[in-house]
Amino acid sequence: MAAALEHQTLTLGTDDVALHVVTAGAADAPLVILLHGFPEYWGAWRRQIQPLVDAGWRVAVPDQRGYGASSKPGAVACYALDTLADDVMGIAGHLGASRFSLVGHDWGGMVAWHLAAREPAAIERLAILNAPHPASFVGFALTHPMQMFRSTYVGFFQLPWVPEAVLGARDFSLLEAALTRSSRPGTFSDGELADYRTAWSAPGALRAMLNWYRAMPLAQPLATPIQAPVRIVWGDADTALEAGLADAALCYCVDGHVVRLPQASHWLHHEEPDEVSALLTEFFGEGASTPTK
């Protein structure tokens, strides 16, 4: 990677959470924030950073709370959607951007959907990778039995302690399998998997990661139409999320469209990094403007 990466720790929010954030690109360039999902960390976006910087963006990639080198508060309430959205606003504020673009995958996409609905003045453009809109997911699952079946693991994650023990057993073999068995062969290298195991091994990490799921009952999904232009990039070979969830999310977009990658799985930004990067830079380039400070 040619772009210089700056690692910093920001203390944000009323609970003084410390977030590890990686930035790259010129400080006066327009800002785009990339949000990872479960069970990843900032490194999930390594292949997208350089193309975005080359396209003229300042890129910020946090370890979201509970992940990687960021704080891991123990209380479930610390992972409510509004709190997670507040973290993103805090990052943008620290970097001096009152308006920015946003990318989210998986749980990062759920946070991105929520923030774009809650803070329309802050979001320039929104890109979502295989993440359902929070307001559409339950209704879709109730009317699509296969999605309900695919989501049974969410109920298991609500249990205390047991999921931590199961996912952490045998050097995180089940958590590693969640990546490798649901992606195309060879998607995750041995070195990348070792980095993931290091992140999962941090004290309190498994509990914090699972608390994102345990906080779901605290969420109040917003059905407010999203004003920013939205590009949904969807890997149709996703084994956890049905392709119809992308269309269901469009109901909440004033100006949205779906780009489908038929052969890609849930881990499309790993499997098709060049295509995903091109789709992001093209979409954000359509709205390129003088950065708002």
N, C-alpha and C positions, 0 to 999 in steps of 0.2 A: 504494500500500500504506500503510495507516494505521499498522500496527505499526512501531515503531522497530527497525531492524536494528543489532545490535552486531557488529562484525567484530573478531575477536581471533585471535591466533596462539598455539597451545599446543605446547609442546615435550614430546613423549611418547616412551615406549619406551626399550629398551636402545640403540637406534640414534639416539636424540635427533632423531627426525623432527619437523619443524615443520609442524603442520596448521593451515590456515586454516579457522576455524569461524565461521559466522554464527548468531547466536542472536536470538530474539524472544520476547516474552511475559514474564510476571511471574517473577521469580527463584525464588519459592516455589511455583510451579505444578508439577504433575507433568510430567515430561520425556518428550518423544518425539524421537527422532533419525531423520533422513531421510538415506538413503544412495543416491547417484546411481550410475549405471552408465557403461559405455563408449558413446560418447566424450564424456560430458557433464562438468558441474562443478556446484557448489552451486546455480547459477542455474536448473537444471532443475526445482527445486521452488518457484520463485517463486509460482506460483499456488496452492500448498497451504499456504503459511506463514500467511497472514492468516486463513483459515477455521479452522485449528487453534488459533491464538492466540485467536480469538473464542470458541472452544469451551472455553477455559480451560487451554490447554496452554502449556508452555514448549517452544519448538521450537529444536532445534539441527541445523544443516545444514552438514556439513563438505565441503570439497574433500578427497576421499580422497587418500591418498598417491599421488603421481604425477600428480595433476590440479590444474588451476587454480593457485592461489597457494600450494599446499602443497609440501613438499619432494618431490624427485624422485630418490631414491637410484638408483644405476646398477645394482646387483646384482639379478639375477632373484630370488634368495632373499628379498629384502626385500618381496616381494609374495606370499608364501605365505599361505594362508587364515588360519592361526593368527595371523600377524603383523597382518593386516588386521583381524581380530576384536579383537586386543589394542588397536588404535587406538581402536576404538569404546568399549571398556571404559575406556580412558584419558580419552576425552572425557567420558563419564558421570561418572567419578570426579572430574575437575576441576570439573564443574558440581554436584558434591555429591549425585548420585543413585546410590544403591546398587541401585535397581530402576527400570526405565524401559520405555517402549514403543518399538517399532522398526518402521520402514518401509524397504523396500529394493526398488529396481528394477534389472533386468538384473544386472550384476555386484554392485551394491549388495545385491540380493536374495540372491545366493549367499553373500555375507558375512553377511547377516542370518540366513539358514538355519543356517549353521555356528555362529554365535554363540549362537543360541537353543538349539541342540542341546548345545553345550559348556557354557553358563552358564545353566542353567534357573532358578536362583534370581534372576538379574538381569533377566529379561525378563518384563514384565507382559503385554504383548500384542504380536503380530507380524502385520504386514501385508506381503504380497508382491505386487509388480506385475511380471508377465511375467518371472519368473526361475525356472529349474528348481531342484529340490533337488539339491545336489551329489552325493548318494548315488544318485540315480535317473537322472541324465542319460545316463551311458554305456550302461547297460543298455537304456534306452529307445531311444537312437540305434541300437544294434545290432539291435534288433528292429523298427525303423521306418526303412526305407531312405530315405524322403523327408527325415527329420530328419538322417540321416547326410549326405545331399547338401547340405542347407541349412547344415550345419556345416563344410563344407570350408574355409571361410575361416580357421577356427581352426588348421588345419594350415599354411596359408600364413603365419599370424602367428608360427609357431615359427621361421621362417627368420631368420637374423641380417641386420640392416641393410636388406635388400630391402624389407620392408613399410614401414619408415620412409620410404624414398625414394619409394615408390609413393604412400603416403598424403599425403606432404607436397608432392608435385608440383602445379604449377599452383595455388598458393595453397590447398592442401588440398581441391581440387575433388572428389576421390573420397571423402574423409571427409565433406565436406558432403553429397554425394549419398547417403551411407549414412543420413543423417537425412531428407533431402527425398524421396528416391525410395521409401522404405519407410513413409512417413507420408502422411496425406491432404493434398491440395494446400492450401498456405497455412498449414500447421501451424506452421512456423518462419518468423518474420518476417525481413526483411533485417537489422534491428538485432540480433536474436537470433543469427543466423548470423555476424554480424561479431563478436559477443562470443565465440562458440565459436572462431572463427579466432584471436582474440587469445589465448585459453587454450591452443590447440594450438601457438601460436607460441613459447610460453615455452621457454627452453633445457632440453633433455632431456625435454620433455613427451611427444613421440611414443614415444620409447623406453620411458619409464616406463609409459605407458598400455598398450603392447604387452606389457610384462613381466608384467602381470596374467595374460595368456594363457600366456606362456612359463613361468610358475610353476605352471601346472596340474598337471604331473607330480609336483610336490612335495606336492600336496594329499593329505590322508588324510580323505576324506569320512566324516562321522559318521552312522551309521544310528540313533543314539539317538533314541527317540521324543521329540518336542517337546511339553513339558508346557503351555506357554502357549497360550491360544486363538489360532488362526491364521485370518486372512482372506486368501485368494488372490484378487486382482482380475486378470482375464485378458482382454486384448484378443485376440479370436479371429482377427482379420485380420493377426496377426503373420506377417511373411514369413520370419523367422529361426527361430522356435520354434513347434512344433506345439502345438495346443490340448491334446492328450493329456498333455503334460508337467504341466499343472496337476493332473490327476487322479492322475498317478503320484506327485506330491509329497504328496498326502493320506495316502499309506501311512505317512508318517513323522510324522503329526500325531495326537495324542491327541484334540484337539478342533479340527477344522479344517473349512472349507467354501470353496467356490469361487463367486465372483460373476463371471459372464461378461458382457463388453461386446462383442457380436457385430460391431459396425461399427468397433471401435477396433483400431488396429495396436499394434505394440510400444511406440509412444510415446503410450500412452493418457492419461497424466497431462498431456500437452500438448494432445491432441485433445479430451478430455472432462474439462477441469479441474474444472468444477463438480460433475460426477457423482463423479469420483474423490475430491474433497475431502469430499463428503457421505458417501461410503462409509467414508472414514477416520474422520471425526468421529463418525459413528454407531457404528462398531465400537469405537473407543477410549472413547466415552462409556459403553458397556456395562460397562466395567471401571474407570470413574473412581473414584478413591479418594484419600485423603490422601496427598500425596507422601511417599515414603520418602527420608530424608536420612541 
